[in-house]
Amino acid sequence: MRVVYYDHATGDSEQPGFRSGEAGGVHFSADGGVETDVRVRIGPNSLHALEGHGVIADLNRLPLITGPILPGRDAVLRPFGLSDASRILHEADRKTYGAVHEFVVHESEVPERVQYRIVIDNREYQRTLSRLQYLVTLASREGFGVRLRL
């Protein structure tokens, strides 16, 4: 089996086997319309840290308007569940100090057996968690939902 590590030096450019995502607000108009935006870009490092640390699984337990949170699909957290989302993101930050985390993010069998791995850059993950916490807090105060595409 060949093992491929995420190359942090190339930045967030698309590297085969690694995903990126985004998060933003979901605004509901009085006439039933929906508007979304992108406020946080989530690079492969943070996306796979969210996945590896179980944050995505925890967020999937919250009340969702659409979901569950699955690779490449939109999921929307309900406004009244955002205080719990904030707590989950705050708890996730505690796992970023003093340890090295490495996750298998994907395995491929065709055309050859390849395992894709990432060693988490904790500082970059902390910045993303901070941005997500800000988005969730703002959405909770202003009464809009949060869209995740991970």
C-alpha positions as CSV (number, residue, x, y, z in Angstrom):
1,M,0.0,0.0,0.0
2,R,1.2,3.5,-0.9
3,V,0.7,6.2,1.7
4,V,0.2,9.8,0.6
5,Y,0.5,12.6,3.2
6,Y,-1.2,16.0,2.8
7,D,1.4,18.6,1.8
8,H,0.9,21.7,4.0
9,A,3.6,23.5,2.0
10,T,1.3,23.7,-1.1
11,G,-1.4,25.4,0.9
12,D,-5.1,24.7,0.3
13,S,-4.8,23.9,-3.3
14,E,-6.7,20.8,-4.2
15,Q,-4.7,17.7,-3.5
16,P,-6.2,14.4,-4.6
17,G,-7.7,12.4,-1.7
18,F,-8.2,15.5,0.5
19,R,-11.4,17.7,0.8
20,S,-12.0,21.3,1.6
21,G,-15.3,23.0,2.6
22,E,-17.0,26.2,3.6
23,A,-19.5,27.6,6.1
24,G,-21.8,30.6,6.0
25,G,-25.1,32.1,7.0
26,V,-28.5,31.1,5.9
27,H,-31.0,33.9,6.0
28,F,-34.8,33.2,5.7
29,S,-37.0,36.0,4.3
30,A,-40.6,36.6,5.2
31,D,-41.7,35.4,1.8
32,G,-40.1,32.0,2.4
33,G,-37.0,32.7,0.4
34,V,-33.5,31.5,1.4
35,E,-30.2,33.3,0.9
36,T,-26.8,31.9,1.7
37,D,-23.3,33.2,1.8
38,V,-19.8,32.0,2.5
39,R,-18.0,33.4,5.5
40,V,-15.5,30.7,6.4
41,R,-13.3,28.7,4.0
42,I,-12.4,25.4,5.5
43,G,-9.2,24.0,4.2
44,P,-8.3,20.3,4.1
45,N,-6.3,20.5,7.4
46,S,-9.3,21.8,9.4
47,L,-11.9,19.8,7.6
48,H,-10.1,16.5,8.3
49,A,-9.4,17.6,11.9
50,L,-13.1,18.3,12.4
51,E,-13.9,14.9,11.0
52,G,-11.0,13.0,12.8
53,H,-11.8,14.6,16.2
54,G,-15.5,13.7,15.9
55,V,-16.7,17.3,15.7
56,I,-18.8,16.6,12.6
57,A,-20.4,13.6,14.3
58,D,-21.3,15.8,17.3
59,L,-22.7,18.5,15.0
60,N,-24.8,15.9,13.2
61,R,-26.6,15.3,16.5
62,L,-27.9,18.8,16.6
63,P,-31.2,19.9,15.0
64,L,-30.6,20.3,11.3
65,I,-32.9,21.9,8.7
66,T,-31.1,19.9,6.0
67,G,-28.6,17.2,6.6
68,P,-26.9,15.2,7.8
69,I,-23.4,16.7,7.3
70,L,-21.9,14.5,4.6
71,P,-18.9,15.0,2.3
72,G,-19.7,17.6,-0.4
73,R,-23.3,18.2,0.6
74,D,-24.9,21.2,2.3
75,A,-26.3,20.9,5.8
76,V,-28.0,23.7,7.7
77,L,-28.0,24.0,11.5
78,R,-31.2,25.5,12.9
79,P,-30.8,28.8,14.7
80,F,-32.1,27.5,18.0
81,G,-29.4,24.8,18.1
82,L,-26.5,27.1,17.6
83,S,-25.6,27.5,21.3
84,D,-24.9,23.8,21.3
85,A,-22.8,24.1,18.2
86,S,-20.8,26.8,19.8
87,R,-20.2,24.5,22.8
88,I,-19.1,21.7,20.5
89,L,-16.6,24.0,18.7
90,H,-15.3,25.3,22.0
91,E,-14.7,21.8,23.2
92,A,-12.9,20.9,20.0
93,D,-10.4,23.7,20.6
94,R,-9.3,21.9,23.7
95,K,-7.9,19.0,21.6
96,T,-5.5,21.3,19.8
97,Y,-3.0,21.9,22.5
98,G,0.1,19.8,23.2
99,A,-0.5,16.8,20.9
100,V,0.2,15.7,17.4
101,H,-2.8,14.3,15.6
102,E,-2.6,12.2,12.5
103,F,-5.7,10.9,10.7
104,V,-6.3,8.5,7.8
105,V,-8.8,10.5,5.6
106,H,-9.4,8.2,2.7
107,E,-8.3,4.9,1.2
108,S,-8.5,4.0,-2.4
109,E,-8.2,0.5,-4.0
110,V,-8.2,1.4,-7.7
111,P,-6.0,1.6,-9.7
112,E,-3.7,0.8,-6.7
113,R,-4.1,0.7,-3.0
114,V,-3.5,4.2,-1.6
115,Q,-4.0,5.5,1.9
116,Y,-4.3,9.3,2.3
117,R,-3.2,10.7,5.7
118,I,-2.9,14.1,7.3
119,V,-0.9,15.4,10.2
120,I,-3.0,18.2,11.6
121,D,-1.5,21.7,11.8
122,N,-3.1,22.7,15.2
123,R,-2.6,26.5,14.7
124,E,-4.5,26.5,11.4
125,Y,-7.2,24.4,12.9
126,Q,-7.5,26.8,15.9
127,R,-8.0,29.7,13.5
128,T,-10.7,27.9,11.6
129,L,-12.4,26.9,14.9
130,S,-12.3,30.5,16.0
131,R,-13.9,31.7,12.7
132,L,-16.6,29.0,13.0
133,Q,-17.3,30.0,16.6
134,Y,-17.7,33.6,15.6
135,L,-20.0,32.7,12.7
136,V,-22.1,30.5,15.0
137,T,-22.3,33.1,17.8
138,L,-23.2,35.9,15.3
139,A,-25.9,33.6,13.7
140,S,-27.3,32.8,17.1
141,R,-27.6,36.5,18.1
142,E,-29.1,37.6,14.8
143,G,-31.4,34.6,14.3
144,F,-30.1,33.0,11.1
145,G,-29.0,29.5,10.4
146,V,-25.5,28.2,9.5
147,R,-24.8,26.3,6.4
148,L,-21.9,23.8,6.3
149,R,-20.4,22.1,3.3
150,L,-17.8,19.7,4.4
